[in-house]
Amino acid sequence: MPEGALQAKVRTACTECHDSHIIVQQRLGNKAWSKEVDKMIKWGAVVDPSDRDAFVEYLSTNFPPEKATEPSERAGAGKKK
């Protein structure tokens, strides 16, 4: 997961149920990430309501439709420098 203010919270909330590569491979716009975050919250992801919009911003900024995934990110190995 890329560095950012919400990195730890996103990692904790999302990897409770699945590996981070599921998130990294997603390429969604802001609206789609918003729906995805809401769906995951309904399914039990622990996200403080005050963090919800910041989660969507973090995900849509770091995993937008036009950004290619680096092989090391897909495998979950290494950090982006």
C-alpha positions as CSV (number, residue, x, y, z in Angstrom):
1,M,0.0,0.0,0.0
2,P,1.4,3.4,-0.9
3,E,2.4,5.8,1.8
4,G,-0.3,8.3,2.9
5,A,-2.2,9.5,5.9
6,L,-4.7,6.6,5.7
7,Q,-2.3,3.9,4.8
8,A,-2.4,2.0,8.1
9,K,-6.1,2.4,8.5
10,V,-6.9,1.2,5.0
11,R,-4.5,-1.7,5.3
12,T,-6.0,-2.7,8.6
13,A,-9.7,-2.4,7.5
14,C,-9.2,-4.0,4.1
15,T,-6.8,-6.9,4.9
16,E,-9.0,-8.2,7.7
17,C,-10.8,-10.2,5.0
18,H,-8.5,-10.3,1.9
19,D,-5.0,-9.7,0.8
20,S,-3.8,-6.3,-0.2
21,H,-3.2,-7.4,-3.8
22,I,-7.0,-7.4,-4.3
23,I,-7.0,-3.7,-3.6
24,V,-3.8,-2.9,-5.5
25,Q,-5.1,-4.6,-8.7
26,Q,-8.4,-2.6,-8.6
27,R,-8.5,0.5,-10.8
28,L,-11.6,2.5,-10.0
29,G,-12.7,6.1,-10.2
30,N,-13.8,8.1,-7.2
31,K,-17.5,7.1,-7.6
32,A,-16.7,3.4,-8.0
33,W,-14.3,3.5,-5.0
34,S,-17.1,5.2,-3.0
35,K,-19.5,2.4,-3.8
36,E,-16.8,-0.2,-3.0
37,V,-16.0,1.3,0.4
38,D,-19.7,1.5,1.2
39,K,-20.2,-2.2,0.2
40,M,-17.2,-3.3,2.3
41,I,-18.5,-1.4,5.3
42,K,-21.9,-3.1,4.9
43,W,-20.1,-6.4,4.8
44,G,-18.3,-5.7,8.1
45,A,-15.2,-3.6,7.3
46,V,-14.4,-1.5,10.4
47,V,-14.2,2.0,9.1
48,D,-14.9,5.0,11.4
49,P,-17.6,7.1,9.7
50,S,-15.3,10.1,10.0
51,D,-12.7,8.3,7.9
52,R,-15.0,7.1,5.1
53,D,-14.4,10.0,2.7
54,A,-10.6,9.9,3.4
55,F,-10.6,6.1,2.6
56,V,-12.3,6.9,-0.8
57,E,-9.8,9.7,-1.5
58,Y,-6.8,7.5,-0.6
59,L,-8.0,4.6,-2.8
60,S,-9.1,6.8,-5.7
61,T,-5.8,8.7,-5.6
62,N,-3.5,5.7,-5.4
63,F,-5.5,3.2,-7.5
64,P,-7.2,5.2,-10.3
65,P,-8.3,3.7,-13.6
66,E,-5.4,5.2,-15.5
67,K,-2.5,4.2,-13.2
68,A,-0.6,1.1,-14.1
69,T,0.3,-1.4,-11.4
70,E,4.0,-2.1,-10.9
71,P,4.8,-5.9,-10.8
72,S,6.1,-5.6,-7.2
73,E,2.8,-4.0,-6.0
74,R,0.7,-6.8,-7.7
75,A,2.7,-9.4,-5.9
76,G,2.5,-7.5,-2.6
77,A,6.3,-7.4,-2.4
78,G,8.3,-4.3,-1.7
79,K,7.3,-0.8,-1.2
80,K,6.9,1.9,-3.8
81,K,9.8,4.4,-3.5
